[in-house]
Structure formats: structure tokens, C-alpha cells
Amino acid sequence: MRDAFDIDRLRLVGVVLNEQLENHLHDTLMNHELEAEDISRRISQVDEKRCLSELRSLLPPEVFDALAREQFRPLRNALHELYRRWLEDE
């Protein structure tokens, strides 16, 4: 969950992967034999229950509450954006 939060925050300030980092991410996914279905399943695990248990104590209340009001959708959206290239294979 923390990774999803960090990815969301980086995306909000305009950070994008350069070609080298995108290639590294690709290699990592291939080394772990993760396919689009696996990525989608992991993204779906960014749910209210897990976010409550893993993020509530880490984030300022106003940040956590804003994400909770949206049922943590911004975190899932950030992951979808990051993995878009590989999810298009679905």
C-alpha cells in the first residue's frame, strides 16, 4: 500500500519513468513472470481493508481521510497508469 501511495504522490507532482526505468520495470515483471492478469489482481488488492491497516498510521489524517473518501481509487489509478503498457495486453 505504501508503494501505491508513493507512486500516486510522485505522479501528482509530474514524475514519469524515463526509458531506462521503464525497461527496468519491464525486466522485473518478466523476471517474476507477472502478466497483465497478475498485475490487475495485485492492483485490486489496494482496497479499503488493506489501506486502513497499512496506511492509517503512516499518513497525516487529512491525507488519509481524503483517500478514504474516494475508497483509495487514486492509488489504484496511479498503479494502472504505471503499468498501463503491460495491462494493455489483457
Z-matrix of the N, CA and C atoms (Angstrom, degrees):
N
C 1 1.435
C 2 1.527 1 110.89
N 3 1.311 2 114.96 1 -38.46
C 4 1.468 3 117.96 2 -179.90
C 5 1.521 4 110.61 3 -63.39
N 6 1.330 5 117.35 4 -39.23
C 7 1.464 6 120.02 5 177.75
C 8 1.529 7 110.22 6 -61.58
N 9 1.320 8 116.82 7 -43.34
C 10 1.462 9 120.47 8 179.10
C 11 1.525 10 110.45 9 -60.98
N 12 1.320 11 116.80 10 -41.55
C 13 1.465 12 120.63 11 178.03
C 14 1.524 13 110.40 12 -63.29
N 15 1.320 14 117.02 13 -46.41
C 16 1.464 15 120.54 14 -179.79
C 17 1.525 16 111.46 15 -61.74
N 18 1.321 17 116.76 16 -41.82
C 19 1.469 18 120.82 17 178.73
C 20 1.527 19 109.76 18 -62.59
N 21 1.318 20 117.13 19 -42.35
C 22 1.462 21 121.14 20 178.40
C 23 1.521 22 110.64 21 -61.11
N 24 1.314 23 117.36 22 -47.29
C 25 1.474 24 120.50 23 -178.57
C 26 1.525 25 111.42 24 -63.63
N 27 1.318 26 117.15 25 -42.01
C 28 1.463 27 120.69 26 178.79
C 29 1.528 28 110.39 27 -63.54
N 30 1.300 29 116.31 28 -41.26
C 31 1.464 30 120.61 29 179.09
C 32 1.528 31 110.57 30 -63.65
N 33 1.329 32 116.88 31 -39.07
C 34 1.464 33 120.84 32 -179.21
C 35 1.516 34 112.92 33 -63.65
N 36 1.335 35 117.42 34 -28.76
C 37 1.467 36 119.99 35 179.12
C 38 1.520 37 111.89 36 -95.12
N 39 1.348 38 116.58 37 7.91
C 40 1.444 39 120.25 38 172.31
C 41 1.516 40 116.98 39 93.67
N 42 1.318 41 117.69 40 11.03
C 43 1.461 42 120.27 41 179.07
C 44 1.526 43 109.34 42 -73.99
N 45 1.316 44 116.37 43 133.20
C 46 1.462 45 122.25 44 175.60
C 47 1.523 46 107.97 45 -130.76
N 48 1.325 47 115.33 46 153.52
C 49 1.456 48 119.79 47 177.97
C 50 1.522 49 109.86 48 -74.21
N 51 1.323 50 115.63 49 134.30
C 52 1.454 51 117.88 50 171.98
C 53 1.528 52 108.03 51 -80.82
N 54 1.309 53 117.02 52 175.11
C 55 1.461 54 120.79 53 -175.41
C 56 1.527 55 112.12 54 -59.69
N 57 1.318 56 116.43 55 -40.00
C 58 1.469 57 120.08 56 -178.99
C 59 1.531 58 111.14 57 -63.52
N 60 1.322 59 117.32 58 -44.78
C 61 1.468 60 120.16 59 179.44
C 62 1.525 61 111.81 60 -69.28
N 63 1.316 62 116.59 61 -35.74
C 64 1.461 63 119.04 62 177.17
C 65 1.531 64 110.20 63 -65.63
N 66 1.322 65 116.86 64 -39.37
C 67 1.470 66 120.27 65 176.49
C 68 1.528 67 110.91 66 -64.74
N 69 1.328 68 116.66 67 -38.35
C 70 1.464 69 120.31 68 177.59
C 71 1.534 70 110.37 69 -64.03
N 72 1.323 71 116.61 70 -42.51
C 73 1.464 72 120.35 71 177.28
C 74 1.525 73 109.94 72 -61.98
N 75 1.318 74 116.57 73 -42.83
C 76 1.468 75 120.86 74 177.48
C 77 1.532 76 110.68 75 -58.35
N 78 1.323 77 116.67 76 -47.30
C 79 1.471 78 120.76 77 179.47
C 80 1.524 79 111.46 78 -61.01
N 81 1.312 80 116.34 79 -40.68
C 82 1.467 81 120.55 80 179.11
C 83 1.524 82 110.77 81 -62.84
N 84 1.326 83 116.77 82 -44.78
C 85 1.461 84 120.26 83 178.81
C 86 1.525 85 111.11 84 -62.74
N 87 1.318 86 116.14 85 -41.16
C 88 1.462 87 119.89 86 -179.84
C 89 1.536 88 111.26 87 -68.76
N 90 1.315 89 116.89 88 -39.63
C 91 1.468 90 120.24 89 178.98
C 92 1.524 91 111.63 90 -63.36
N 93 1.314 92 116.56 91 -33.68
C 94 1.464 93 120.57 92 178.79
C 95 1.529 94 111.59 93 -92.11
N 96 1.329 95 115.57 94 4.35
C 97 1.462 96 122.42 95 178.54
C 98 1.528 97 112.25 96 53.57
N 99 1.337 98 115.06 97 42.97
C 100 1.458 99 120.00 98 178.50
C 101 1.516 100 109.22 99 -92.16
N 102 1.320 101 114.84 100 129.88
C 103 1.456 102 121.56 101 178.07
C 104 1.519 103 109.21 102 -110.11
N 105 1.313 104 115.29 103 175.74
C 106 1.461 105 120.46 104 -176.96
C 107 1.532 106 111.94 105 -53.43
N 108 1.303 107 116.95 106 -42.01
C 109 1.473 108 120.97 107 179.99
C 110 1.533 109 110.89 108 -61.54
N 111 1.330 110 117.10 109 -40.83
C 112 1.466 111 121.07 110 178.98
C 113 1.527 112 110.88 111 -65.71
N 114 1.317 113 115.80 112 -42.37
C 115 1.463 114 120.73 113 179.58
C 116 1.526 115 109.63 114 -63.07
N 117 1.324 116 116.95 115 -46.36
C 118 1.467 117 121.01 116 178.99
C 119 1.521 118 111.66 117 -60.03
N 120 1.315 119 116.41 118 -41.21
C 121 1.465 120 120.55 119 179.48
C 122 1.535 121 110.05 120 -63.22
N 123 1.314 122 116.24 121 -42.79
C 124 1.474 123 118.83 122 179.95
C 125 1.523 124 111.56 123 -66.77
N 126 1.320 125 116.62 124 -38.35
C 127 1.463 126 119.36 125 177.25
C 128 1.524 127 110.32 126 -63.21
N 129 1.318 128 117.18 127 -40.15
C 130 1.470 129 120.20 128 -179.64
C 131 1.528 130 111.83 129 -65.58
N 132 1.313 131 117.65 130 -18.29
C 133 1.464 132 121.13 131 177.81
C 134 1.525 133 112.29 132 -75.82
N 135 1.316 134 116.24 133 -9.20
C 136 1.467 135 120.21 134 174.39
C 137 1.524 136 105.73 135 -80.98
N 138 1.314 137 114.42 136 79.31
C 139 1.458 138 120.56 137 -175.94
C 140 1.524 139 110.37 138 -118.76
N 141 1.303 140 114.79 139 175.59
C 142 1.468 141 120.30 140 -174.92
C 143 1.526 142 112.22 141 -59.35
N 144 1.309 143 117.21 142 -44.30
C 145 1.458 144 120.77 143 -177.18
C 146 1.533 145 111.39 144 -60.27
N 147 1.312 146 116.60 145 -48.97
C 148 1.471 147 119.83 146 -178.84
C 149 1.521 148 111.78 147 -69.35
N 150 1.318 149 116.68 148 -38.93
C 151 1.463 150 119.37 149 179.45
C 152 1.528 151 111.09 150 -65.37
N 153 1.323 152 116.58 151 -39.26
C 154 1.464 153 119.71 152 177.63
C 155 1.519 154 110.77 153 -59.79
N 156 1.316 155 116.25 154 -45.67
C 157 1.461 156 118.87 155 -175.69
C 158 1.525 157 112.85 156 -75.77
N 159 1.329 158 117.60 157 -30.01
C 160 1.462 159 119.42 158 -173.69
C 161 1.525 160 114.77 159 -101.40
N 162 1.320 161 118.26 160 -22.61
C 163 1.461 162 119.30 161 -174.67
C 164 1.529 163 114.88 162 -110.68
N 165 1.317 164 116.99 163 -25.70
C 166 1.472 165 119.19 164 -174.65
C 167 1.528 166 112.63 165 -53.27
N 168 1.318 167 117.79 166 -43.45
C 169 1.466 168 120.25 167 -177.10
C 170 1.526 169 112.83 168 -79.29
N 171 1.328 170 117.45 169 -13.17
C 172 1.467 171 120.68 170 -176.88
C 173 1.521 172 113.79 171 -94.59
N 174 1.307 173 116.42 172 -29.68
C 175 1.460 174 120.24 173 -171.90
C 176 1.521 175 111.85 174 -102.23
N 177 1.328 176 116.03 175 150.42
C 178 1.467 177 118.30 176 172.12
C 179 1.530 178 109.28 177 -59.66
N 180 1.319 179 117.33 178 144.66
C 181 1.469 180 120.35 179 -176.27
C 182 1.527 181 114.12 180 -52.76
N 183 1.330 182 117.66 181 -40.40
C 184 1.466 183 119.25 182 -177.73
C 185 1.539 184 111.84 183 -67.25
N 186 1.318 185 117.45 184 -33.60
C 187 1.465 186 121.42 185 177.74
C 188 1.523 187 109.31 186 -72.46
N 189 1.310 188 116.03 187 -47.25
C 190 1.466 189 120.39 188 179.55
C 191 1.532 190 110.53 189 -60.37
N 192 1.327 191 116.74 190 -46.87
C 193 1.466 192 120.79 191 -177.54
C 194 1.533 193 111.47 192 -62.25
N 195 1.329 194 116.75 193 -38.83
C 196 1.467 195 119.99 194 178.57
C 197 1.529 196 110.50 195 -63.19
N 198 1.318 197 117.03 196 -42.95
C 199 1.469 198 120.55 197 177.32
C 200 1.522 199 111.26 198 -66.23
N 201 1.316 200 116.79 199 -41.11
C 202 1.468 201 121.17 200 -179.33
C 203 1.530 202 111.08 201 -63.27
N 204 1.337 203 116.85 202 -38.26
C 205 1.471 204 120.15 203 178.47
C 206 1.531 205 110.88 204 -60.36
N 207 1.325 206 115.93 205 -29.24
C 208 1.472 207 120.33 206 179.07
C 209 1.525 208 111.62 207 -98.11
N 210 1.334 209 116.05 208 13.93
C 211 1.464 210 122.88 209 179.86
C 212 1.540 211 111.29 210 54.80
N 213 1.321 212 115.48 211 33.26
C 214 1.472 213 124.18 212 175.96
C 215 1.530 214 112.82 213 63.52
N 216 1.318 215 116.21 214 19.57
C 217 1.465 216 121.76 215 178.19
C 218 1.537 217 112.22 216 -58.34
N 219 1.342 218 120.20 217 -39.26
C 220 1.465 219 118.75 218 179.49
C 221 1.537 220 113.00 219 -57.81
N 222 1.319 221 116.74 220 -32.57
C 223 1.466 222 119.34 221 179.35
C 224 1.522 223 110.30 222 -69.77
N 225 1.315 224 116.77 223 -43.43
C 226 1.466 225 120.18 224 177.64
C 227 1.531 226 110.79 225 -64.65
N 228 1.338 227 116.36 226 -39.95
C 229 1.462 228 119.84 227 178.39
C 230 1.525 229 111.60 228 -62.10
N 231 1.320 230 116.48 229 -40.14
C 232 1.469 231 120.40 230 179.17
C 233 1.528 232 110.44 231 -62.97
N 234 1.323 233 116.40 232 -40.19
C 235 1.465 234 119.85 233 178.52
C 236 1.524 235 110.93 234 -68.63
N 237 1.325 236 117.02 235 -39.97
C 238 1.466 237 119.81 236 176.52
C 239 1.525 238 110.30 237 -59.69
N 240 1.319 239 115.75 238 -42.07
C 241 1.468 240 119.77 239 179.29
C 242 1.529 241 111.21 240 -64.43
N 243 1.315 242 116.69 241 -44.11
C 244 1.467 243 120.76 242 -179.58
C 245 1.520 244 111.38 243 -61.90
N 246 1.320 245 116.86 244 -42.27
C 247 1.471 246 121.73 245 -175.14
C 248 1.529 247 113.06 246 -98.16
N 249 1.309 248 117.43 247 12.19
C 250 1.467 249 121.98 248 -175.60
C 251 1.526 250 112.23 249 -50.44
N 252 1.309 251 117.20 250 -44.89
C 253 1.476 252 121.99 251 -178.21
C 254 1.526 253 111.62 252 -55.30
N 255 1.318 254 116.48 253 -39.23
C 256 1.462 255 121.16 254 -176.63
C 257 1.521 256 111.58 255 -87.62
N 258 1.302 257 117.72 256 -26.29
C 259 1.456 258 121.20 257 179.22
C 260 1.520 259 111.67 258 -76.48
N 261 1.310 260 117.82 259 -21.49
C 262 1.464 261 121.23 260 178.49
C 263 1.523 262 111.26 261 -64.70
N 264 1.329 263 116.85 262 -17.53
C 265 1.458 264 121.35 263 178.70
C 266 1.522 265 112.29 264 -76.23
N 267 1.340 266 116.62 265 -10.96
C 268 1.486 267 120.41 266 -177.78
C 269 1.499 268 110.95 267 -63.83
